[in-house]
Amino acid sequence: MIETRRLLFREYTMDDLEAYGALWADPEVVRYINNGETKTRQEAAQSLKSWILPSYHDGLGLFAAVLKESGEIIGHTGLVVQEVEDRQEVELGYWLARDYWGKGFALESAKAFRDYAFHQLGLHRLISIINPNHPASIFVARKTGMTYAKTVTFNGHTALVYAIEKSSFNPNKI
């Protein structure tokens, strides 16, 4: 299990549908995700069942971010295989419920998963695919040690790719 000072991360289960669905139901949370459209509870259930739960393998997947203090799921963070310009990449992704924005949780979780990817999983490169209009996500990527790599079309939308290589990662510079 991955853990930080304030958070622990675990695999989602179908029992987490209420929290997962609440993320998808908030238009501000999904504003910069794909086409920015919310999901109904039924659509969120289908996403959890057919995409999230089967994604757990080899240490990858999106993990529920649980606030240690209360046991509440406040978002998710994880490592997901994506195809970007015909190349398989591992994306470091993070979402938070709106009540937890601006409190350092995204950065805390992103750094934990960066370290997990490099030191536990032995990965050599991570990316984040970011909507160019989402400065908070760009900030987190930069503070995690990522740098701008390129602009791409991803799922029909313009996206920025930020990347970090294990070989050039220096935790003392962050």
N, C-alpha and C positions, 0 to 999 in steps of 0.2 A: 504494500500500500504506500502511495506517495503522500507525504505529509509536509506541511509548512507550519510556521508558528501559529497561524490562525485557522488553517484549513486542513482537511483531509480529503482525499480523492478516492472514490470507489466506483466500481462499475454500476451503471444504471440497472434497475430492474423495472418490470412493469408496475411495481408498486410506486414508482416515482413519477407516474404519468401526470399527476397534478402539478408538480413542480416543473417538469419538462414542458408540459402544455402551457403553463403560465409564461414561460420564456417565449414560446412561439406566439402566444396571444398578444403580447405587448408590441405595438407597432414601433415604438422607439428602440426596443431591443433588436428587432429584426430589420430595422431600417437599412442597414448596410450589408445584410446577408442576402446573397443571390439577388432576387428581384425586389426584396423588401416587403414581401407579402406575408401577412400573418397566416397561421394555420388554426383550423378549428380543433377542438379536442379530439375528434375522430381522426383528423389528418395527423395530429401530433402522435396519437396512439399508433397509427400505421408507421410513421417515421421511426418511432422508438422501437417498434417490433421488427421492422424490416431493414432498418439501416443501422441504428445505434447498437442494439444488442448483438447482431451478427458481426459487428466490426471488431470485437475484442479477440485479438490474436497477436502473438509475438510481442506483447506489451503495448500494442497500439489500441486506439479507440478514443472516444470522448468519454471522460470520466466526470461523474457528478462531483461538484465542488461543495463540500459540506462544511458549514461553519462549526468549528469545534465547540464554541460557546453554547450553541443552541441545538445543534443537530440539523439545522435547516439547510436545504439545498439552495445555494445562491447563484448557481450557474453551472458551467462545465468548462473543462479544459482538456486538451488531449492532443494526440498525434494521429493524423489521418493521412492515408496514402491518397494523393491527388495526381491527376495527369495534367501537366502543364506543358503545352507545346510539344506533345508527343513524348514527354519525359516523365517517368514516375518520380515523384518527389514526396517527402514526408512533410506535411504541413503541421505547424504548431498553431492551434486555434484556441480561442478563449471567448466566452460569452458570460455576461453577468446580468442578473436581474437589476433593474434600474435603481433600486434602493441601495445598491452596493457600488455604484459608480463613484469614482473620484476618491476612493478610500484605499487604493493601493492593492486591491485584491487581484486585479488582472495581472499586474506586474509580478506580484508574489507567486501567482500560479504559473505564469509563463516561464519565469526563471526556474521554478521547480521542475517543470517538464523539459526545459532545455537541458538541465543538468541530468535528469533521468535519461533522456534520449542519448546523450553523449557518454555518460558514465555507466549506466546500467544496460542500455540496449546496444551500445557500441555503434550508434549511427554516426555518420561523418558530416551530414549536412541537414539543415532544417530550413524551411521557408515559412513565411506567412503570406497569405494572399489577402490583400487589403483593398477595400473600396477607396479610391483616391480622395473621396470627400469625408473620410473618417479619421480626423487628426488624432483622436485618442488612441486608436489602434496603432497608428503609425508611431506615436510616442512610446507605447508599450514595446513594439518591435525594436525600436532603437535602443531603449533602455535594457532590453534583453540581449543586446549586442549585435542585432541584425543591422544590415545596411541595405539600402535600395539596390536591387539587382536589375530590374527591368519592368516595363509596362507590357501587359499581355491582355488578350481577350480571353476571359475565363467564364464559362457558362453564358456566353453571349454578352458579357459586360466587361468594360474596361476595368482592369485591376492592376494594382502595384504588387510586385513580388519583392519582398524583403527576405534576405537569406543570411545564414551564418554557417561557417565551416568550422568544424571541430578543430582543425589544424591551426586556425587563426584566432580561435577563441581565447581571450585572456581575461579571466574574471577580475583581475586587478585593475583593469581599465574601465570597468563598468561600475 
